[in-house]
Amino acid sequence: MSSTVHAGVIRLRYLLGRARRIDVGSLMRRARAVATHHDQRTVAVLVDMLREAAFHQVGFQDYVDYDFAMLTAAERRTMMTHPLSNRLSYLFDHADYRHIFHDKWEFVRVFSDLLGREWMLLDNDNADALRSFADRHQTLITKQQLGRSGHAIHRYHGADVSDWDAFHHRLMENGELLVEENIVQHDALSAVCPGTVNSTRITAFFDGHRTHILSIAQKFGRGQAADQMDWGGFYTMLDADTGRALGDGYDSHGNVHRFHPDTGYRIADFQLPLYDEVIALIDRAARRVPQVQYVGWDVAVTPTGPVIIEGNWGTGVYEVKPSVLGIRTGHRPRFQKAMGF
């Protein structure tokens, strides 16, 4: 089967699956919200959303998040979207190696030297080892084997634990078998939000010789264990060549943050520290499993340098929001140049 035919089959399957799963009520709520925000008719927006989904690989939430209602046809085609990214993941990420990125326990084994932190896996007989680990690292991060959007991540403090056997048993029952040392982030990131490790999502493509940086999103938390939007977090896009914020922060719930709600930090002033070291780390990571070429890397910058948090095959999309950033063109041209689609 040729690559063109294979890509067409993947796209057809995806579209058929989307059609079967359409939540009409949710679609209507999105259409009404877009119509109100952009002063348009709901029916016109609804028809446009369906047309973009059917013919241009635009997810309904992509249409909302990236302000398609205010863009020209040419501007829309510069935006990366989730359906397009999903298709590229299946084309460029070999099925035999995806599990390394999907399985958090396998990931730490393969990328251990790039994590910059101590970790251990629990078993039935290592409660004493867990306590010893906590003596060295008072804040513990636990992770379940699978899970996305931060829902498999939990944070504990050793000082709060009185019965280590019971604590170990509870973690085992919950499937929280991966225990990691808490990351201490760079002061430049703590200045924005000190209670959460604010990660940087760097989407990259390894062509077998060179690592291409496609887009960079800086995520900011709200003091929780994870900085995902489901936990109240938000993001802004960074210039992919300099690591500087392109403007205010935003999320998929219609919230815009000129300043961080908890610290008052002006988001547009943010500059990712140690940027050259971050890019060098991504290049090292991308070469580790070259069969998985298209990855969304989550990075934390610490006082001593950047570290890998995790890598995501089937990576989600982070894009510019024109109504917030004042930028009407997205990152798709960078993707197309690097990946040749």
N, C-alpha and C positions, 0 to 999 in steps of 0.2 A: 504494500500500500504506500503510495507516495505521501510525502509530508503534507502536500496541499490537501489531498483527500482526507488524510488523518485529521488535519486541523478542522476540516469541514464537518467531519463526523462528531468531533468533540463539541463543536459549536452547536450543531443540531441537537445533540443530546442535552446540552446545557439549556437551550431554549425550550425544549419540550418539558424538561424538568421544571424550569421556571414557570411555564404556563400552567402546569398542574398544581403548583404551589402558590399561585397568586392569592393573596389575602385581599379580597376586594375592599373590605372595610378600611384596612390600612392604606391601600392605594388611594382611596377617596380622601382620607384624612391628609395624606401628603399633598394631593392635588389642591385641596382647599387651602392648605397652609401656604403653598407656593403662590396660588392665585391672590391671596390676601397680601402677601409680602411684596409681590411684584405688580400689584394692581392689574390683574388680568382675569379673564373669565375662567371659572373652574373647568368647564367642559373643554375649552381650548387647551388648557394645561394638561388635562387628563389624556386627551387624544395625542398631544405632543409627547407625553411621557411614554405612552404605549408604542408610538412610532419609533422613538429613540431606542427603546428596549428591543424591539423586533428587528430593526435594521442597522443599528449602530452600537450594539453591545453596551448599552448604558443601563445600569441598575437604577431602580426607582429612587433609592436613597442617594445614589450618585447625582441624579438629576436635581435633587433637593440641595445636597451639600455643596455642589459646585456651581450653583446658580445658573443652570442651563436656561432658565426662562429669560435671562437678561443677555444671553450670548448669541452671537451670530452663528450660522452653521459652520463657518470656517473656524471660529474660536472654539466651538464645541469639540471639533475633531482634534484639538491639541490637548484635550483632557484625558488622563488615564482613568479607567473605570474598573470596577470590580469584575464584571464578566470578561473583559479583555485580559485583565491580569490573571484571572483563573485559567483562561485558555493558554496563556503563555507559560504558566506554571506546569501544566500537563505536557506541554511541548518540550520544555527545557529542563525539567526536573525528573530524572530517571526514576521509574517506579521502584526499582530494586534498592534505592538509597534514600527514599523519602522518610522511611521510618526513623532514621538517625535524627531528623529534625522534629518529627512528630512525638517521639518518645523522649521525655525530659531526662530520663535516667541514662539512656544511650547517648544523648547529646553531651552530657557532662563527661562521659568516658572518652568520647572522641575529641572533644575540645578542651579537655581539662587544663592544659597549659596556657590557654587563652582566657580563662575565667578570672584569674587574679584573686581567687578566694578558696578557702578550704571547704570541702564537702564530704558527706558520708551518706551511705545508704543503710537504712535500718533493716535488721532482720530479727528473728525471734529471740536472739541471745545477746544483743548488744546494748541493753539499757545502760550498763555502766559506761560503755564507750560514748553514748549520747550525753551522759552527764559530764564526762571528761571534755567532750566537745564544747558543751555549754560553759564549762569553766574557762575555756579559752576565748569563747565568743558569747557574750551575754545576750545578744539579740540573735535569734534564730529565724531563718527563713525556711519554711517547708514547702515542698511541691509534690503534688500528685503526678502520676506518670503521664497522664494525658490531660488536656484542658486548654482552653484559650480565653483571651480577654481578661486574664488575671484571676479567673475563678479557681484555678488549681494552686494558687499561691496564698500562703498564710504566714503570719508573723507572731512570734512569741518572745517573751523575755524570761531568761533563766531565773531571775529573781522572783518571778511569780510562781515558780514550780516548787512544790513542797514534797511531792511524791513522784520520784523519777520513774519508778516502775509503772505507776499508773499512767503517767504522761506518755511514756514509751508505748504502752499498750493502746492508748487512745490514738496516737499517731498511726500505729500499725493498723488499727481498725478502720481509720479514715483513709487509708491508702497514702498518707503523707510520708512516704518513705525516703524521699530525698531531702536532706537537711543541709543547708548552706550557711556559711558565714555571711552576716549582713554586710552589704556593700556600704562603704563610707564614701560619699560623693564629694566632688570638688566644690570648693567654696562658692564658685560662680553659679553652681546649680542649687546649692543650699540657700543662696540669697533669694532665689525665686520661691522655692518650697522646701523647707528643711526636713519635713516629716516623711517625705516619700523620695525614693531613688528615682529621679526624673530621667527617664531613658530617652535615647535618641534612636529613632527608627531610620536606618540607612538601607535603602533598597538598592541592590547591586546586581550586576550580571558579569559572570566570568566566562569569557569567550574561549578559554583554553590557553590563552597567553596573557591577557590583560583583564584587570578588574575594572569595570565601568561603574561609576557612581551615578545612579539614575535619579534619585530624589532623596531628600533628607527632611524628616519631620522631627521637631523637638516636642516631646510630650511633657506635660507638667501635671503633677498629682495634686491631691487635696489632703495630704497627710495620711492616706491609707497605705496598705502594703503594696498596692499596685497603682500605676498612673493611668490605667485604662479609663475610657469614657464611661463605662459601666460603673466605675467607682468615683465618678465626679470629675475625672480628669479632662484635659483639653490639650490642644496642640497648636503649633504654628509651623509653617514651612520655613526652612532655612535655605539660604542660597547654597546650591550644591557645589559651588566652587570656593566659597569662603567660610561657610558655616555661620553666617550672620542671619538673624531673624528678618523675614520679609515683611513683618507687620504684626498686628494683634493676634490673639489666640481665639480659637473657636472650637466647637464640637458638633456632633451630629444631632443635638437636641435644640438647636437654634440659639445657643448661648454664645455671646461674644465677650471676650475678656481683653480689654485694653490693658488692664492691670491685673495681677494675680489677686484673687479675692481675699487671700489670707495674709499676704505680705505687702501688697501694694506695689510690687515690682512691675515696672513698665515692660511688657512683653517684647515690644519692638526694639528695645535696647539690648536684647540678649545676643551674646556672641558665644558660640560653643567653644569652650577652652580646649587647648591642645589639639586643634583641628587636624594638623598634619599627622600627628600620632594616631588619631582616630582613623584616618584614611589608610594609614599603613597597617593598622590592625585588621581592618576589613579586607585588605588585600591578602593578608596571611590567612584569615579565616576562609575566604572564598576559594583558596587553593587546596584546602584540607579535604574536601569532598567534591572534586571537580565535576562529578556526574550530576550534581545538583547545582545548576548554573545560576538560577534566578532565585534570590533569597532576600527576605527582609530581615536584616540584622538589628537586634536591639542591643545597644551599647550603653554602658555607664562610664562616665569620666570620673576618675578618682583623683586625689591629690598627687598620686604617683604615676598616673597614666590611665588610658582607657582600658576597659575590660569588656568581654562579651557576656551578655546576659543570656541571650538565646538567639537562635536563627529560625526563621519561619519559611518553610516551603509553602506554596499556596498563599503567599503573603498578601495581606490586605493593602488597600490603596490609601495613601494620604496625598491630598492635592490642594492647590490654591483655592481659596474661596473669594471670587471676584468682588463681591459686595463688601468684604472686610479688608482685603489686602489691596484692592484697587488694581489688581493684575488680572487680565482677562485671557491669558494663555497659560496652558499647563505644561506638564512634563513629558507628554507623549513623544514629541520629537527626539528627546534624549533617548527614550526607550527604543524608538524606531531605528535611530542611528546605530545604537549598540547591538541590538538584537536582530536587525534586518527583517522586520515584518512590515 
